[in-house]
């Protein structure tokens, strides 16, 4: 169950089986990817991770400031991915711009130095919790 404030979700069935078949593979993956998960902390951002699902956040006075921070994180991630032969599928990424100003346009995110555009969405789901751009969940 997940619990936030005074709301508790229904029970969610979780299978403890792992696809690789080796109980140590979860721990080994965490050791392998710990530098990847630490990238935002090195760039004044924040992050969270659960196995191979992770997210990054950046705060700024405006969207341009957070775009610069996230591009720094993506560049560092790209170097890590190349060094570890671990391709990152940017087409799975989502950009969720959070602001209390509902009249501000939320631009799509363009990765610096590439043609990759990450669509800005009005809500995103991580570990079955859905959050919208006004921080309602």
Number of C-alpha atoms within 10 A of each C-alpha: 8 12 9 8 5 5 8 10 10 9 8 9 7 6 6 6 9 11 8 9 8 9 11 10 13 14 10 10 12 16 10 11 16 11 12 18 19 18 21 24 13 11 14 13 19 16 14 12 16 11 10 10 9 13 15 18 18 19 16 12 7 9 18 12 12 17 20 15 19 23 16 19 23 19 16 16 19 16 12 18 15 11 9 11 9 11 10 14 7 12 10 8 13 19 21 22 23 17 14 9 9 10 7 9 9 18 16 16 20 14 18 15 8 7 8 12 16 18 17 17 15 15 18 16 11 12 10 9 10 12 16 15 20 15 12 8 12
